[in-house]
Amino acid sequence: MTEKILRKVAPYISSLSLLVIIFFAIQVFRGHQSKEIYIAWTNVFTVVWFVFSPFWLIPRNRKENV
């Protein structure tokens, strides 16, 4: 049951975390954000992405009749 919920929610969480990383990168490039804040948020949301990405990137194991 929990795996089904994670499989439905994980793509949205992963996409959101990538968008936050890109957002802060653009803010640093434009000079509106400090580099230290960017590094902190990038570390946090990279971990979030790596935690949730296997739930939707790795297919389920299905038993095949051989």
C-alpha positions as a Markdown table, in Angstrom:
| # | Residue | x | y | z |
|---|---|---|---|---|
| 1 | Met | 0.0 | 0.0 | 0.0 |
| 2 | Thr | 2.7 | 2.5 | 0.9 |
| 3 | Glu | 4.7 | 1.5 | -2.2 |
| 4 | Lys | 1.6 | 2.4 | -4.4 |
| 5 | Ile | 1.3 | 5.8 | -2.8 |
| 6 | Leu | 5.1 | 6.4 | -3.2 |
| 7 | Arg | 4.9 | 5.4 | -6.8 |
| 8 | Lys | 2.2 | 8.0 | -7.5 |
| 9 | Val | 3.7 | 10.8 | -5.4 |
| 10 | Ala | 7.4 | 10.3 | -6.1 |
| 11 | Pro | 7.5 | 11.7 | -9.7 |
| 12 | Tyr | 6.0 | 15.0 | -8.4 |
| 13 | Ile | 8.4 | 15.2 | -5.5 |
| 14 | Ser | 11.4 | 14.5 | -7.7 |
| 15 | Ser | 10.3 | 17.0 | -10.3 |
| 16 | Leu | 9.7 | 19.6 | -7.6 |
| 17 | Ser | 13.2 | 19.1 | -6.1 |
| 18 | Leu | 14.8 | 19.5 | -9.6 |
| 19 | Leu | 12.9 | 22.7 | -10.2 |
| 20 | Val | 14.0 | 24.1 | -6.8 |
| 21 | Ile | 17.6 | 23.3 | -7.7 |
| 22 | Ile | 17.3 | 25.0 | -11.1 |
| 23 | Phe | 15.5 | 28.0 | -9.5 |
| 24 | Phe | 18.3 | 28.6 | -7.0 |
| 25 | Ala | 20.9 | 28.2 | -9.7 |
| 26 | Ile | 19.2 | 30.9 | -11.7 |
| 27 | Gln | 18.9 | 33.1 | -8.7 |
| 28 | Val | 22.7 | 32.8 | -8.0 |
| 29 | Phe | 23.4 | 33.5 | -11.7 |
| 30 | Arg | 21.3 | 36.6 | -11.6 |
| 31 | Gly | 23.0 | 37.8 | -8.3 |
| 32 | His | 19.8 | 37.6 | -6.2 |
| 33 | Gln | 21.0 | 34.7 | -4.0 |
| 34 | Ser | 24.2 | 33.9 | -2.2 |
| 35 | Lys | 26.2 | 30.9 | -3.3 |
| 36 | Glu | 26.2 | 29.4 | 0.2 |
| 37 | Ile | 22.4 | 29.3 | 0.3 |
| 38 | Tyr | 22.4 | 27.8 | -3.2 |
| 39 | Ile | 24.8 | 25.0 | -2.1 |
| 40 | Ala | 22.7 | 24.3 | 1.0 |
| 41 | Trp | 19.4 | 24.0 | -0.9 |
| 42 | Thr | 21.1 | 22.0 | -3.7 |
| 43 | Asn | 22.4 | 19.5 | -1.2 |
| 44 | Val | 19.0 | 19.1 | 0.5 |
| 45 | Phe | 17.0 | 18.7 | -2.6 |
| 46 | Thr | 19.5 | 16.4 | -4.3 |
| 47 | Val | 19.1 | 14.0 | -1.4 |
| 48 | Val | 15.3 | 14.3 | -1.7 |
| 49 | Trp | 15.6 | 13.5 | -5.4 |
| 50 | Phe | 17.8 | 10.5 | -4.8 |
| 51 | Val | 15.4 | 9.2 | -2.1 |
| 52 | Phe | 12.3 | 9.4 | -4.2 |
| 53 | Ser | 13.6 | 8.7 | -7.7 |
| 54 | Pro | 13.9 | 4.9 | -7.4 |
| 55 | Phe | 10.2 | 4.6 | -6.8 |
| 56 | Trp | 9.3 | 5.8 | -10.3 |
| 57 | Leu | 12.5 | 5.3 | -12.3 |
| 58 | Ile | 13.0 | 1.6 | -11.5 |
| 59 | Pro | 10.3 | -0.7 | -12.9 |
| 60 | Arg | 8.6 | -3.2 | -10.8 |
| 61 | Asn | 9.8 | -6.8 | -10.8 |
| 62 | Arg | 7.2 | -8.9 | -12.6 |
| 63 | Lys | 7.1 | -12.6 | -12.6 |
| 64 | Glu | 7.3 | -14.0 | -16.1 |
| 65 | Asn | 6.1 | -17.4 | -17.0 |
| 66 | Val | 9.0 | -19.2 | -18.7 |
